[in-house]
Amino acid sequence: MSEKKAYPLRINAEVLAAAQRWADDELRSLNAQIEYVLRESLRKAGRLPKAPADKHEGEAK
């Protein structure tokens, strides 16, 4: 697992409340939801390296 770093975040109260509702709906903590949304956005923008392929990918089942 990669190293986690703390980062203070200033965020609009409305945005924070909406993110908390979304996190609750997805059964995630607010922190995990923010990281998920950032990671997905970075991946879609081609700004995040692709995750290594599953080691079982391509094996016969």
PDBQT receptor file of N, H, CA, C and O in Angstrom, charges set to zero:
ATOM      1  N   MET A   1       0.843  -1.175   0.000  1.00  0.00    +0.000 N 
ATOM      2  CA  MET A   1       0.000   0.000   0.000  1.00  0.00    +0.000 C 
ATOM      3  C   MET A   1       0.888   1.238   0.000  1.00  0.00    +0.000 C 
ATOM      4  O   MET A   1       1.935   1.260   0.647  1.00  0.00    +0.000 OA
ATOM      5  N   SER A   2       0.468   2.260  -0.723  1.00  0.00    +0.000 N 
ATOM      6  H   SER A   2      -0.383   2.242  -1.248  1.00  0.00    +0.000 HD
ATOM      7  CA  SER A   2       1.268   3.474  -0.793  1.00  0.00    +0.000 C 
ATOM      8  C   SER A   2       1.153   4.282   0.501  1.00  0.00    +0.000 C 
ATOM      9  O   SER A   2       0.202   4.145   1.270  1.00  0.00    +0.000 OA
ATOM     10  N   GLU A   3       2.141   5.110   0.700  1.00  0.00    +0.000 N 
ATOM     11  H   GLU A   3       2.914   5.222   0.075  1.00  0.00    +0.000 HD
ATOM     12  CA  GLU A   3       2.192   5.950   1.894  1.00  0.00    +0.000 C 
ATOM     13  C   GLU A   3       1.062   6.981   1.859  1.00  0.00    +0.000 C 
ATOM     14  O   GLU A   3       0.759   7.538   0.804  1.00  0.00    +0.000 OA
ATOM     15  N   LYS A   4       0.454   7.229   2.990  1.00  0.00    +0.000 N 
ATOM     16  H   LYS A   4       0.700   6.777   3.847  1.00  0.00    +0.000 HD
ATOM     17  CA  LYS A   4      -0.596   8.245   3.108  1.00  0.00    +0.000 C 
ATOM     18  C   LYS A   4       0.011   9.489   3.733  1.00  0.00    +0.000 C 
ATOM     19  O   LYS A   4       0.836   9.393   4.642  1.00  0.00    +0.000 OA
ATOM     20  N   LYS A   5      -0.391  10.647   3.253  1.00  0.00    +0.000 N 
ATOM     21  H   LYS A   5      -1.061  10.725   2.514  1.00  0.00    +0.000 HD
ATOM     22  CA  LYS A   5       0.071  11.924   3.777  1.00  0.00    +0.000 C 
ATOM     23  C   LYS A   5      -1.135  12.753   4.177  1.00  0.00    +0.000 C 
ATOM     24  O   LYS A   5      -2.147  12.776   3.477  1.00  0.00    +0.000 OA
ATOM     25  N   ALA A   6      -1.020  13.424   5.296  1.00  0.00    +0.000 N 
ATOM     26  H   ALA A   6      -0.197  13.405   5.865  1.00  0.00    +0.000 HD
ATOM     27  CA  ALA A   6      -2.080  14.326   5.748  1.00  0.00    +0.000 C 
ATOM     28  C   ALA A   6      -1.974  15.643   4.993  1.00  0.00    +0.000 C 
ATOM     29  O   ALA A   6      -0.877  16.126   4.713  1.00  0.00    +0.000 OA
ATOM     30  N   TYR A   7      -3.132  16.220   4.665  1.00  0.00    +0.000 N 
ATOM     31  H   TYR A   7      -4.023  15.828   4.892  1.00  0.00    +0.000 HD
ATOM     32  CA  TYR A   7      -3.161  17.494   3.962  1.00  0.00    +0.000 C 
ATOM     33  C   TYR A   7      -4.389  18.274   4.433  1.00  0.00    +0.000 C 
ATOM     34  O   TYR A   7      -5.520  17.817   4.262  1.00  0.00    +0.000 OA
ATOM     35  N   PRO A   8      -4.168  19.449   5.025  1.00  0.00    +0.000 N 
ATOM     36  CA  PRO A   8      -5.329  20.237   5.461  1.00  0.00    +0.000 C 
ATOM     37  C   PRO A   8      -6.083  20.765   4.235  1.00  0.00    +0.000 C 
ATOM     38  O   PRO A   8      -5.466  21.239   3.282  1.00  0.00    +0.000 OA
ATOM     39  N   LEU A   9      -7.389  20.684   4.263  1.00  0.00    +0.000 N 
ATOM     40  H   LEU A   9      -7.890  20.299   5.038  1.00  0.00    +0.000 HD
ATOM     41  CA  LEU A   9      -8.199  21.075   3.120  1.00  0.00    +0.000 C 
ATOM     42  C   LEU A   9      -9.222  22.116   3.552  1.00  0.00    +0.000 C 
ATOM     43  O   LEU A   9     -10.021  21.878   4.459  1.00  0.00    +0.000 OA
ATOM     44  N   ARG A  10      -9.191  23.258   2.902  1.00  0.00    +0.000 N 
ATOM     45  H   ARG A  10      -8.543  23.452   2.166  1.00  0.00    +0.000 HD
ATOM     46  CA  ARG A  10     -10.233  24.271   3.107  1.00  0.00    +0.000 C 
ATOM     47  C   ARG A  10     -11.250  24.057   1.995  1.00  0.00    +0.000 C 
ATOM     48  O   ARG A  10     -10.906  24.022   0.814  1.00  0.00    +0.000 OA
ATOM     49  N   ILE A  11     -12.508  23.915   2.397  1.00  0.00    +0.000 N 
ATOM     50  H   ILE A  11     -12.787  23.944   3.356  1.00  0.00    +0.000 HD
ATOM     51  CA  ILE A  11     -13.546  23.567   1.427  1.00  0.00    +0.000 C 
ATOM     52  C   ILE A  11     -14.849  24.281   1.781  1.00  0.00    +0.000 C 
ATOM     53  O   ILE A  11     -15.163  24.471   2.956  1.00  0.00    +0.000 OA
ATOM     54  N   ASN A  12     -15.587  24.665   0.777  1.00  0.00    +0.000 N 
ATOM     55  H   ASN A  12     -15.332  24.510  -0.178  1.00  0.00    +0.000 HD
ATOM     56  CA  ASN A  12     -16.879  25.303   0.946  1.00  0.00    +0.000 C 
ATOM     57  C   ASN A  12     -17.806  24.375   1.730  1.00  0.00    +0.000 C 
ATOM     58  O   ASN A  12     -17.817  23.167   1.495  1.00  0.00    +0.000 OA
ATOM     59  N   ALA A  13     -18.588  24.936   2.666  1.00  0.00    +0.000 N 
ATOM     60  H   ALA A  13     -18.580  25.918   2.857  1.00  0.00    +0.000 HD
ATOM     61  CA  ALA A  13     -19.464  24.139   3.526  1.00  0.00    +0.000 C 
ATOM     62  C   ALA A  13     -20.496  23.342   2.723  1.00  0.00    +0.000 C 
ATOM     63  O   ALA A  13     -20.793  22.199   3.070  1.00  0.00    +0.000 OA
ATOM     64  N   GLU A  14     -21.047  23.934   1.650  1.00  0.00    +0.000 N 
ATOM     65  H   GLU A  14     -20.806  24.863   1.369  1.00  0.00    +0.000 HD
ATOM     66  CA  GLU A  14     -22.026  23.222   0.819  1.00  0.00    +0.000 C 
ATOM     67  C   GLU A  14     -21.396  22.021   0.130  1.00  0.00    +0.000 C 
ATOM     68  O   GLU A  14     -21.985  20.941   0.081  1.00  0.00    +0.000 OA
ATOM     69  N   VAL A  15     -20.197  22.217  -0.398  1.00  0.00    +0.000 N 
ATOM     70  H   VAL A  15     -19.719  23.094  -0.358  1.00  0.00    +0.000 HD
ATOM     71  CA  VAL A  15     -19.486  21.136  -1.080  1.00  0.00    +0.000 C 
ATOM     72  C   VAL A  15     -19.165  20.028  -0.081  1.00  0.00    +0.000 C 
ATOM     73  O   VAL A  15     -19.308  18.845  -0.391  1.00  0.00    +0.000 OA
ATOM     74  N   LEU A  16     -18.737  20.409   1.101  1.00  0.00    +0.000 N 
ATOM     75  H   LEU A  16     -18.621  21.370   1.353  1.00  0.00    +0.000 HD
ATOM     76  CA  LEU A  16     -18.414  19.424   2.135  1.00  0.00    +0.000 C 
ATOM     77  C   LEU A  16     -19.655  18.609   2.513  1.00  0.00    +0.000 C 
ATOM     78  O   LEU A  16     -19.585  17.386   2.627  1.00  0.00    +0.000 OA
ATOM     79  N   ALA A  17     -20.779  19.283   2.704  1.00  0.00    +0.000 N 
ATOM     80  H   ALA A  17     -20.836  20.277   2.611  1.00  0.00    +0.000 HD
ATOM     81  CA  ALA A  17     -22.014  18.585   3.065  1.00  0.00    +0.000 C 
ATOM     82  C   ALA A  17     -22.450  17.630   1.955  1.00  0.00    +0.000 C 
ATOM     83  O   ALA A  17     -22.867  16.506   2.233  1.00  0.00    +0.000 OA
ATOM     84  N   ALA A  18     -22.354  18.069   0.705  1.00  0.00    +0.000 N 
ATOM     85  H   ALA A  18     -22.015  18.982   0.479  1.00  0.00    +0.000 HD
ATOM     86  CA  ALA A  18     -22.727  17.203  -0.417  1.00  0.00    +0.000 C 
ATOM     87  C   ALA A  18     -21.800  15.998  -0.501  1.00  0.00    +0.000 C 
ATOM     88  O   ALA A  18     -22.253  14.881  -0.749  1.00  0.00    +0.000 OA
ATOM     89  N   ALA A  19     -20.504  16.218  -0.295  1.00  0.00    +0.000 N 
ATOM     90  H   ALA A  19     -20.136  17.126  -0.093  1.00  0.00    +0.000 HD
ATOM     91  CA  ALA A  19     -19.540  15.113  -0.324  1.00  0.00    +0.000 C 
ATOM     92  C   ALA A  19     -19.814  14.138   0.818  1.00  0.00    +0.000 C 
ATOM     93  O   ALA A  19     -19.674  12.928   0.644  1.00  0.00    +0.000 OA
ATOM     94  N   GLN A  20     -20.201  14.653   1.984  1.00  0.00    +0.000 N 
ATOM     95  H   GLN A  20     -20.315  15.636   2.126  1.00  0.00    +0.000 HD
ATOM     96  CA  GLN A  20     -20.514  13.772   3.115  1.00  0.00    +0.000 C 
ATOM     97  C   GLN A  20     -21.748  12.925   2.812  1.00  0.00    +0.000 C 
ATOM     98  O   GLN A  20     -21.772  11.736   3.128  1.00  0.00    +0.000 OA
ATOM     99  N   ARG A  21     -22.773  13.526   2.203  1.00  0.00    +0.000 N 
ATOM    100  H   ARG A  21     -22.753  14.492   1.947  1.00  0.00    +0.000 HD
ATOM    101  CA  ARG A  21     -23.968  12.743   1.837  1.00  0.00    +0.000 C 
ATOM    102  C   ARG A  21     -23.616  11.651   0.839  1.00  0.00    +0.000 C 
ATOM    103  O   ARG A  21     -24.092  10.521   0.949  1.00  0.00    +0.000 OA
ATOM    104  N   TRP A  22     -22.772  11.996  -0.146  1.00  0.00    +0.000 N 
ATOM    105  H   TRP A  22     -22.385  12.914  -0.236  1.00  0.00    +0.000 HD
ATOM    106  CA  TRP A  22     -22.341  11.026  -1.157  1.00  0.00    +0.000 C 
ATOM    107  C   TRP A  22     -21.562   9.901  -0.491  1.00  0.00    +0.000 C 
ATOM    108  O   TRP A  22     -21.782   8.726  -0.788  1.00  0.00    +0.000 OA
ATOM    109  N   ALA A  23     -20.655  10.257   0.405  1.00  0.00    +0.000 N 
ATOM    110  H   ALA A  23     -20.476  11.211   0.646  1.00  0.00    +0.000 HD
ATOM    111  CA  ALA A  23     -19.867   9.249   1.122  1.00  0.00    +0.000 C 
ATOM    112  C   ALA A  23     -20.785   8.327   1.921  1.00  0.00    +0.000 C 
ATOM    113  O   ALA A  23     -20.603   7.109   1.923  1.00  0.00    +0.000 OA
ATOM    114  N   ASP A  24     -21.768   8.909   2.595  1.00  0.00    +0.000 N 
ATOM    115  H   ASP A  24     -21.917   9.898   2.593  1.00  0.00    +0.000 HD
ATOM    116  CA  ASP A  24     -22.717   8.103   3.369  1.00  0.00    +0.000 C 
ATOM    117  C   ASP A  24     -23.460   7.123   2.458  1.00  0.00    +0.000 C 
ATOM    118  O   ASP A  24     -23.638   5.956   2.807  1.00  0.00    +0.000 OA
ATOM    119  N   ASP A  25     -23.892   7.607   1.286  1.00  0.00    +0.000 N 
ATOM    120  H   ASP A  25     -23.747   8.555   1.003  1.00  0.00    +0.000 HD
ATOM    121  CA  ASP A  25     -24.606   6.745   0.334  1.00  0.00    +0.000 C 
ATOM    122  C   ASP A  25     -23.727   5.598  -0.162  1.00  0.00    +0.000 C 
ATOM    123  O   ASP A  25     -24.225   4.503  -0.428  1.00  0.00    +0.000 OA
ATOM    124  N   GLU A  26     -22.431   5.845  -0.286  1.00  0.00    +0.000 N 
ATOM    125  H   GLU A  26     -22.027   6.734  -0.070  1.00  0.00    +0.000 HD
ATOM    126  CA  GLU A  26     -21.486   4.846  -0.798  1.00  0.00    +0.000 C 
ATOM    127  C   GLU A  26     -20.842   4.014   0.319  1.00  0.00    +0.000 C 
ATOM    128  O   GLU A  26     -19.983   3.170   0.063  1.00  0.00    +0.000 OA
ATOM    129  N   LEU A  27     -21.272   4.268   1.560  1.00  0.00    +0.000 N 
ATOM    130  H   LEU A  27     -21.969   4.954   1.767  1.00  0.00    +0.000 HD
ATOM    131  CA  LEU A  27     -20.731   3.572   2.744  1.00  0.00    +0.000 C 
ATOM    132  C   LEU A  27     -19.216   3.750   2.862  1.00  0.00    +0.000 C 
ATOM    133  O   LEU A  27     -18.486   2.810   3.174  1.00  0.00    +0.000 OA
ATOM    134  N   ARG A  28     -18.761   4.988   2.602  1.00  0.00    +0.000 N 
ATOM    135  H   ARG A  28     -19.355   5.752   2.348  1.00  0.00    +0.000 HD
ATOM    136  CA  ARG A  28     -17.351   5.339   2.732  1.00  0.00    +0.000 C 
ATOM    137  C   ARG A  28     -17.227   6.455   3.755  1.00  0.00    +0.000 C 
ATOM    138  O   ARG A  28     -18.190   7.171   4.028  1.00  0.00    +0.000 OA
ATOM    139  N   SER A  29     -16.040   6.597   4.316  1.00  0.00    +0.000 N 
ATOM    140  H   SER A  29     -15.258   6.015   4.094  1.00  0.00    +0.000 HD
ATOM    141  CA  SER A  29     -15.760   7.778   5.128  1.00  0.00    +0.000 C 
ATOM    142  C   SER A  29     -15.646   8.964   4.181  1.00  0.00    +0.000 C 
ATOM    143  O   SER A  29     -15.445   8.788   2.979  1.00  0.00    +0.000 OA
ATOM    144  N   LEU A  30     -15.773  10.160   4.717  1.00  0.00    +0.000 N 
ATOM    145  H   LEU A  30     -15.937  10.303   5.693  1.00  0.00    +0.000 HD
ATOM    146  CA  LEU A  30     -15.630  11.349   3.882  1.00  0.00    +0.000 C 
ATOM    147  C   LEU A  30     -14.235  11.395   3.277  1.00  0.00    +0.000 C 
ATOM    148  O   LEU A  30     -14.083  11.724   2.100  1.00  0.00    +0.000 OA
ATOM    149  N   ASN A  31     -13.218  11.070   4.062  1.00  0.00    +0.000 N 
ATOM    150  H   ASN A  31     -13.342  10.803   5.017  1.00  0.00    +0.000 HD
ATOM    151  CA  ASN A  31     -11.852  11.070   3.559  1.00  0.00    +0.000 C 
ATOM    152  C   ASN A  31     -11.696  10.084   2.396  1.00  0.00    +0.000 C 
ATOM    153  O   ASN A  31     -11.100  10.419   1.373  1.00  0.00    +0.000 OA
ATOM    154  N   ALA A  32     -12.224   8.884   2.553  1.00  0.00    +0.000 N 
ATOM    155  H   ALA A  32     -12.708   8.612   3.384  1.00  0.00    +0.000 HD
ATOM    156  CA  ALA A  32     -12.127   7.876   1.495  1.00  0.00    +0.000 C 
ATOM    157  C   ALA A  32     -12.891   8.328   0.247  1.00  0.00    +0.000 C 
ATOM    158  O   ALA A  32     -12.451   8.066  -0.872  1.00  0.00    +0.000 OA
ATOM    159  N   GLN A  33     -14.024   9.000   0.429  1.00  0.00    +0.000 N 
ATOM    160  H   GLN A  33     -14.382   9.213   1.338  1.00  0.00    +0.000 HD
ATOM    161  CA  GLN A  33     -14.803   9.475  -0.716  1.00  0.00    +0.000 C 
ATOM    162  C   GLN A  33     -14.044  10.552  -1.477  1.00  0.00    +0.000 C 
ATOM    163  O   GLN A  33     -14.006  10.536  -2.707  1.00  0.00    +0.000 OA
ATOM    164  N   ILE A  34     -13.437  11.491  -0.750  1.00  0.00    +0.000 N 
ATOM    165  H   ILE A  34     -13.467  11.504   0.249  1.00  0.00    +0.000 HD
ATOM    166  CA  ILE A  34     -12.663  12.544  -1.402  1.00  0.00    +0.000 C 
ATOM    167  C   ILE A  34     -11.498  11.935  -2.175  1.00  0.00    +0.000 C 
ATOM    168  O   ILE A  34     -11.234  12.332  -3.310  1.00  0.00    +0.000 OA
ATOM    169  N   GLU A  35     -10.808  10.985  -1.577  1.00  0.00    +0.000 N 
ATOM    170  H   GLU A  35     -11.023  10.663  -0.655  1.00  0.00    +0.000 HD
ATOM    171  CA  GLU A  35      -9.690  10.334  -2.263  1.00  0.00    +0.000 C 
ATOM    172  C   GLU A  35     -10.180   9.569  -3.499  1.00  0.00    +0.000 C 
ATOM    173  O   GLU A  35      -9.527   9.597  -4.542  1.00  0.00    +0.000 OA
ATOM    174  N   TYR A  36     -11.317   8.893  -3.387  1.00  0.00    +0.000 N 
ATOM    175  H   TYR A  36     -11.848   8.871  -2.540  1.00  0.00    +0.000 HD
ATOM    176  CA  TYR A  36     -11.878   8.146  -4.510  1.00  0.00    +0.000 C 
ATOM    177  C   TYR A  36     -12.203   9.086  -5.676  1.00  0.00    +0.000 C 
ATOM    178  O   TYR A  36     -11.844   8.812  -6.821  1.00  0.00    +0.000 OA
ATOM    179  N   VAL A  37     -12.886  10.198  -5.373  1.00  0.00    +0.000 N 
ATOM    180  H   VAL A  37     -13.177  10.421  -4.443  1.00  0.00    +0.000 HD
ATOM    181  CA  VAL A  37     -13.271  11.146  -6.420  1.00  0.00    +0.000 C 
ATOM    182  C   VAL A  37     -12.032  11.753  -7.074  1.00  0.00    +0.000 C 
ATOM    183  O   VAL A  37     -11.982  11.884  -8.297  1.00  0.00    +0.000 OA
ATOM    184  N   LEU A  38     -11.040  12.123  -6.281  1.00  0.00    +0.000 N 
ATOM    185  H   LEU A  38     -11.081  12.018  -5.287  1.00  0.00    +0.000 HD
ATOM    186  CA  LEU A  38      -9.801  12.671  -6.840  1.00  0.00    +0.000 C 
ATOM    187  C   LEU A  38      -9.089  11.646  -7.718  1.00  0.00    +0.000 C 
ATOM    188  O   LEU A  38      -8.639  11.965  -8.819  1.00  0.00    +0.000 OA
ATOM    189  N   ARG A  39      -8.992  10.421  -7.225  1.00  0.00    +0.000 N 
ATOM    190  H   ARG A  39      -9.358  10.162  -6.331  1.00  0.00    +0.000 HD
ATOM    191  CA  ARG A  39      -8.301   9.369  -7.975  1.00  0.00    +0.000 C 
ATOM    192  C   ARG A  39      -8.993   9.089  -9.313  1.00  0.00    +0.000 C 
ATOM    193  O   ARG A  39      -8.333   8.951 -10.343  1.00  0.00    +0.000 OA
ATOM    194  N   GLU A  40     -10.320   9.006  -9.288  1.00  0.00    +0.000 N 
ATOM    195  H   GLU A  40     -10.856   9.119  -8.451  1.00  0.00    +0.000 HD
ATOM    196  CA  GLU A  40     -11.069   8.757 -10.528  1.00  0.00    +0.000 C 
ATOM    197  C   GLU A  40     -10.888   9.911 -11.506  1.00  0.00    +0.000 C 
ATOM    198  O   GLU A  40     -10.701   9.684 -12.702  1.00  0.00    +0.000 OA
ATOM    199  N   SER A  41     -10.940  11.133 -11.018  1.00  0.00    +0.000 N 
ATOM    200  H   SER A  41     -11.091  11.318 -10.047  1.00  0.00    +0.000 HD
ATOM    201  CA  SER A  41     -10.750  12.298 -11.892  1.00  0.00    +0.000 C 
ATOM    202  C   SER A  41      -9.354  12.321 -12.487  1.00  0.00    +0.000 C 
ATOM    203  O   SER A  41      -9.184  12.601 -13.674  1.00  0.00    +0.000 OA
ATOM    204  N   LEU A  42      -8.357  12.028 -11.669  1.00  0.00    +0.000 N 
ATOM    205  H   LEU A  42      -8.495  11.800 -10.705  1.00  0.00    +0.000 HD
ATOM    206  CA  LEU A  42      -6.981  11.975 -12.162  1.00  0.00    +0.000 C 
ATOM    207  C   LEU A  42      -6.796  10.869 -13.199  1.00  0.00    +0.000 C 
ATOM    208  O   LEU A  42      -6.117  11.060 -14.208  1.00  0.00    +0.000 OA
ATOM    209  N   ARG A  43      -7.409   9.709 -12.939  1.00  0.00    +0.000 N 
ATOM    210  H   ARG A  43      -7.960   9.554 -12.119  1.00  0.00    +0.000 HD
ATOM    211  CA  ARG A  43      -7.300   8.587 -13.876  1.00  0.00    +0.000 C 
ATOM    212  C   ARG A  43      -7.946   8.944 -15.217  1.00  0.00    +0.000 C 
ATOM    213  O   ARG A  43      -7.360   8.707 -16.273  1.00  0.00    +0.000 OA
ATOM    214  N   LYS A  44      -9.147   9.510 -15.173  1.00  0.00    +0.000 N 
ATOM    215  H   LYS A  44      -9.623   9.703 -14.315  1.00  0.00    +0.000 HD
ATOM    216  CA  LYS A  44      -9.857   9.862 -16.404  1.00  0.00    +0.000 C 
ATOM    217  C   LYS A  44      -9.123  10.935 -17.193  1.00  0.00    +0.000 C 
ATOM    218  O   LYS A  44      -9.212  10.969 -18.421  1.00  0.00    +0.000 OA
ATOM    219  N   ALA A  45      -8.398  11.812 -16.504  1.00  0.00    +0.000 N 
ATOM    220  H   ALA A  45      -8.326  11.784 -15.507  1.00  0.00    +0.000 HD
ATOM    221  CA  ALA A  45      -7.644  12.879 -17.168  1.00  0.00    +0.000 C 
ATOM    222  C   ALA A  45      -6.273  12.405 -17.634  1.00  0.00    +0.000 C 
ATOM    223  O   ALA A  45      -5.519  13.173 -18.231  1.00  0.00    +0.000 OA
ATOM    224  N   GLY A  46      -5.946  11.140 -17.364  1.00  0.00    +0.000 N 
ATOM    225  H   GLY A  46      -6.558  10.515 -16.879  1.00  0.00    +0.000 HD
ATOM    226  CA  GLY A  46      -4.652  10.603 -17.760  1.00  0.00    +0.000 C 
ATOM    227  C   GLY A  46      -3.503  11.149 -16.922  1.00  0.00    +0.000 C 
ATOM    228  O   GLY A  46      -2.355  11.159 -17.368  1.00  0.00    +0.000 OA
ATOM    229  N   ARG A  47      -3.804  11.597 -15.727  1.00  0.00    +0.000 N 
ATOM    230  H   ARG A  47      -4.736  11.589 -15.365  1.00  0.00    +0.000 HD
ATOM    231  CA  ARG A  47      -2.800  12.198 -14.847  1.00  0.00    +0.000 C 
ATOM    232  C   ARG A  47      -2.302  11.237 -13.774  1.00  0.00    +0.000 C 
ATOM    233  O   ARG A  47      -1.422  11.584 -12.987  1.00  0.00    +0.000 OA
ATOM    234  N   LEU A  48      -2.852  10.049 -13.741  1.00  0.00    +0.000 N 
ATOM    235  H   LEU A  48      -3.567   9.766 -14.380  1.00  0.00    +0.000 HD
ATOM    236  CA  LEU A  48      -2.480   9.073 -12.725  1.00  0.00    +0.000 C 
ATOM    237  C   LEU A  48      -2.024   7.803 -13.434  1.00  0.00    +0.000 C 
ATOM    238  O   LEU A  48      -2.717   7.305 -14.322  1.00  0.00    +0.000 OA
ATOM    239  N   PRO A  49      -0.865   7.276 -13.050  1.00  0.00    +0.000 N 
ATOM    240  CA  PRO A  49      -0.430   6.022 -13.683  1.00  0.00    +0.000 C 
ATOM    241  C   PRO A  49      -1.475   4.936 -13.470  1.00  0.00    +0.000 C 
ATOM    242  O   PRO A  49      -2.138   4.893 -12.434  1.00  0.00    +0.000 OA
ATOM    243  N   LYS A  50      -1.614   4.067 -14.451  1.00  0.00    +0.000 N 
ATOM    244  H   LYS A  50      -1.076   4.102 -15.293  1.00  0.00    +0.000 HD
ATOM    245  CA  LYS A  50      -2.562   2.968 -14.331  1.00  0.00    +0.000 C 
ATOM    246  C   LYS A  50      -2.110   2.029 -13.230  1.00  0.00    +0.000 C 
ATOM    247  O   LYS A  50      -0.914   1.836 -13.012  1.00  0.00    +0.000 OA
ATOM    248  N   ALA A  51      -3.077   1.451 -12.540  1.00  0.00    +0.000 N 
ATOM    249  H   ALA A  51      -4.048   1.608 -12.718  1.00  0.00    +0.000 HD
ATOM    250  CA  ALA A  51      -2.769   0.486 -11.487  1.00  0.00    +0.000 C 
ATOM    251  C   ALA A  51      -2.169  -0.758 -12.128  1.00  0.00    +0.000 C 
ATOM    252  O   ALA A  51      -2.531  -1.113 -13.250  1.00  0.00    +0.000 OA
ATOM    253  N   PRO A  52      -1.256  -1.420 -11.428  1.00  0.00    +0.000 N 
ATOM    254  CA  PRO A  52      -0.685  -2.648 -11.987  1.00  0.00    +0.000 C 
ATOM    255  C   PRO A  52      -1.788  -3.668 -12.245  1.00  0.00    +0.000 C 
ATOM    256  O   PRO A  52      -2.749  -3.759 -11.480  1.00  0.00    +0.000 OA
ATOM    257  N   ALA A  53      -1.649  -4.424 -13.307  1.00  0.00    +0.000 N 
ATOM    258  H   ALA A  53      -0.869  -4.350 -13.928  1.00  0.00    +0.000 HD
ATOM    259  CA  ALA A  53      -2.652  -5.429 -13.665  1.00  0.00    +0.000 C 
ATOM    260  C   ALA A  53      -2.723  -6.483 -12.578  1.00  0.00    +0.000 C 
ATOM    261  O   ALA A  53      -1.724  -6.805 -11.934  1.00  0.00    +0.000 OA
ATOM    262  N   ASP A  54      -3.915  -7.011 -12.386  1.00  0.00    +0.000 N 
ATOM    263  H   ASP A  54      -4.727  -6.750 -12.909  1.00  0.00    +0.000 HD
ATOM    264  CA  ASP A  54      -4.112  -8.080 -11.419  1.00  0.00    +0.000 C 
ATOM    265  C   ASP A  54      -3.209  -9.245 -11.802  1.00  0.00    +0.000 C 
ATOM    266  O   ASP A  54      -3.164  -9.647 -12.965  1.00  0.00    +0.000 OA
ATOM    267  N   LYS A  55      -2.491  -9.786 -10.824  1.00  0.00    +0.000 N 
ATOM    268  H   LYS A  55      -2.527  -9.460  -9.879  1.00  0.00    +0.000 HD
ATOM    269  CA  LYS A  55      -1.528 -10.854 -11.138  1.00  0.00    +0.000 C 
ATOM    270  C   LYS A  55      -2.210 -12.104 -11.680  1.00  0.00    +0.000 C 
ATOM    271  O   LYS A  55      -1.555 -12.947 -12.293  1.00  0.00    +0.000 OA
ATOM    272  N   HIS A  56      -3.520 -12.235 -11.462  1.00  0.00    +0.000 N 
ATOM    273  H   HIS A  56      -4.052 -11.550 -10.965  1.00  0.00    +0.000 HD
ATOM    274  CA  HIS A  56      -4.234 -13.405 -11.962  1.00  0.00    +0.000 C 
ATOM    275  C   HIS A  56      -4.860 -13.143 -13.326  1.00  0.00    +0.000 C 
ATOM    276  O   HIS A  56      -5.409 -14.052 -13.948  1.00  0.00    +0.000 OA
ATOM    277  N   GLU A  57      -4.776 -11.901 -13.788  1.00  0.00    +0.000 N 
ATOM    278  H   GLU A  57      -4.330 -11.162 -13.283  1.00  0.00    +0.000 HD
ATOM    279  CA  GLU A  57      -5.379 -11.547 -15.073  1.00  0.00    +0.000 C 
ATOM    280  C   GLU A  57      -4.719 -12.365 -16.187  1.00  0.00    +0.000 C 
ATOM    281  O   GLU A  57      -3.496 -12.494 -16.238  1.00  0.00    +0.000 OA
ATOM    282  N   GLY A  58      -5.530 -12.899 -17.053  1.00  0.00    +0.000 N 
ATOM    283  H   GLY A  58      -6.523 -12.794 -17.012  1.00  0.00    +0.000 HD
ATOM    284  CA  GLY A  58      -5.012 -13.653 -18.169  1.00  0.00    +0.000 C 
ATOM    285  C   GLY A  58      -4.817 -15.137 -17.877  1.00  0.00    +0.000 C 
ATOM    286  O   GLY A  58      -4.540 -15.917 -18.788  1.00  0.00    +0.000 OA
ATOM    287  N   GLU A  59      -4.961 -15.531 -16.613  1.00  0.00    +0.000 N 
ATOM    288  H   GLU A  59      -5.186 -14.897 -15.873  1.00  0.00    +0.000 HD
ATOM    289  CA  GLU A  59      -4.823 -16.954 -16.275  1.00  0.00    +0.000 C 
ATOM    290  C   GLU A  59      -6.118 -17.665 -16.624  1.00  0.00    +0.000 C 
ATOM    291  O   GLU A  59      -7.197 -17.075 -16.561  1.00  0.00    +0.000 OA
ATOM    292  N   ALA A  60      -6.007 -18.940 -16.993  1.00  0.00    +0.000 N 
ATOM    293  H   ALA A  60      -5.131 -19.419 -17.045  1.00  0.00    +0.000 HD
ATOM    294  CA  ALA A  60      -7.200 -19.749 -17.266  1.00  0.00    +0.000 C 
ATOM    295  C   ALA A  60      -7.969 -19.956 -15.981  1.00  0.00    +0.000 C 
ATOM    296  O   ALA A  60      -7.389 -20.087 -14.902  1.00  0.00    +0.000 OA
ATOM    297  N   LYS A  61      -9.295 -19.986 -16.113  1.00  0.00    +0.000 N 
ATOM    298  H   LYS A  61      -9.766 -19.880 -16.989  1.00  0.00    +0.000 HD
ATOM    299  CA  LYS A  61     -10.119 -20.194 -14.928  1.00  0.00    +0.000 C 
ATOM    300  C   LYS A  61     -10.600 -21.605 -14.837  1.00  0.00    +0.000 C 
ATOM    301  O   LYS A  61     -11.311 -21.956 -13.895  1.00  0.00    +0.000 OA
TER     302      LYS A  61
